[in-house]
Amino acid sequence: MEPSAGDLSLRLKQRAVIEFLTAENVNPTDIHRRLQAVYGQETVDRTTVNRWALKFRESETGRAQIFDQPRSGRPVTATDEAHQLQVHNLIQGDRRIKQREIANQIGISQDRVCVIINLLGYRKLSARWVPRNLTEAQKAQRVTCCQQLLQRFREEGDEFLLKIVTGDESWVHHYDPEEKNQSKEYRHSSSPPPRKFKVGPSAGKILLTVFWDGNQVFLTDFLEKGTTINSPRYIETLRQLRRRVCRVRGSTDRILLQHDNATPHTSHATREALTKLKFETLPHPPYSPDLAPCDFYLFPNLKRYLKGNKFSSDEEVREAVQSWLRSKTSEYFADGMRKLVHRWERCIALGGDYVEKQ
């Protein structure tokens, strides 16, 4: 049974147009031009127009067969529902199965397997590394924290975000190799492809501590390799931060602090110091760098900028970091805080699961 008009492919529709215009004695060149005006890039090529115009001239007007006639040889049945079901079941049984293995088990070509996989809507994706395999209790804790923070944002608006001061520590290397995407370069088709040798980060590194809000950076500090952040050192950093924030904001009001649950941040001595220094610590669930602006926003952008640069000393690294931070406008820091709201919403929607890159 022939397909209905609604089922006609673009190719068949164009054949019908070619038949009609050929009957009106329009030459193939003009037919092709008129088809292009309607179908654009999906227009059949000029040679095809010539072939079908010739066929329609040799046939009785209006009686030519525009459908492809059956041809000898094995009919194409490898993409039917039965084969699609077999492919679907094999993928469900082993998400890492290879197309070659599917083809061998079913007895069809690998090309047909590829077509079926596309028809079924499957895509093969690499696993994304996440910090931890979260338990249901940890997911519930993440949802609760995000709900509390989101509710406060809805009540106080942007003023709540602008009050938040966030900070964290991260290692910055003298040399961190550039990412693969950063090394792309234009080449002619005849040119040999560029090569990259696998190189790890340098041993030379310094520990960066940075605190910022939705307007600017308040404090940066650097520790050389071999030193660590402990509770006394972190408390001294908090004292410096308090003085700096009060001076810049011109206020001695309580400061909203967002930091993670590292031991120096949550020790008994640190908690006592936070109370005395009039910091209000916002709730932050454990194992949640995806909800910390330094981890999902500031540090990745900074390190992407530094990748591929070689520094000969700690001082050069400090200057590069400070220069990058000074180059950022208040809008840049405000954008980081706004992304925090989106991540609270996504975490809740995902039932506490990790929020992947956006």
C-alpha positions, 0 to 999 in steps of 0.5 A: 500500500502506498503511503499517504500524502502526509507520510511523503518524504521531502524527496518524494514531494520534490519528485512530485514537483519535478513531475508537475513542472516538467509537464508545464515544460519548465527546464531542469535548471529552473526547476532546481532553482525553484526547488531551492527557493522552497526546500533550501539545503534539503533540495535534491541535487541538479543531477537528480532533477535532470534524471527525474525530468527525463523520466517524466518526459518519457512517461505519460503526463501525470501517470509516472511512478514517483515511488522507488520500485522494489529492487532485487536483493535482500530487503532492508529489515535490520532496523525493524521493531524486532531488531530494535527490541533486541538492541534495547535489551542488550543495552539495558543488560550492559550499558557499556556494551560495544556496537561491535558486540551487539552486531555480532550477537544479533547478526546484523552490520555495525552500521545498522546497530548505529542507526538503531541506537540513534532511533532508540535515542541512546547516547554513550556518555563518559561517567562524570567524577563526583566527590562522593557516593552520597547516602540517602541521609546525606542527600536529605541533608543537602536538600534541607540546607538548600531549602533553608537557604532558598527560603531565606533568599526568597524572603530577603532577595538580592540583599541576602546574597550581597551580604554573604562572604564566601571563601576557601583554600586551593593549591596553585601550581607553578605550572599546570598543563593546559587542557586539551580544548585549550591546545586546539589550533587551525591546520590545513587538511594536509597538515599533520595533526598536532601532538601533546605530551602528557605532563602533570602539574609541577611540584612547586605550588602555593596554597591560596586562600581567598574570601569574596562577596557579590561585589569584590575580593576582601582578602587573599593569603598565600602559604608555601608548600609544606605549610598547612591551614590549621585552626589557629591560622584560620582564626587569624585569617578570620580576624583579618577578614572581619577587619577588612569587611567592616572597613570596606562596608563601613559597618560592624554588623554581623557577617554572613559567612559561607565556607565548607566543613573542613576541620579547621573551619569547624573545630571547637576553637574556630566556632568560638572565634566565629561567635566572638567575631560576629560571624553567622555561618550559613548551613553547608552540607558535607561533601558538597563542593558543587554548592560552594562558589569557590569550588564551582565558580572562582577556582575553576575559572582562575585555574583555567586562566593559569593553565599552560603558564610557567612561573619560576617562583612563588612570587610570580604565581602570587602576582598572576593570581592577584592580577586576575582577581583585580581584572574581575568586575563586580558583575563577575562576582555577582554572577557567581553568587547568582549561580549559587541560587540556581544550584540550590534549586537544582539540588532540591530538584535532583533530590539531593544529588550532585549538581553537574556543570551548567 
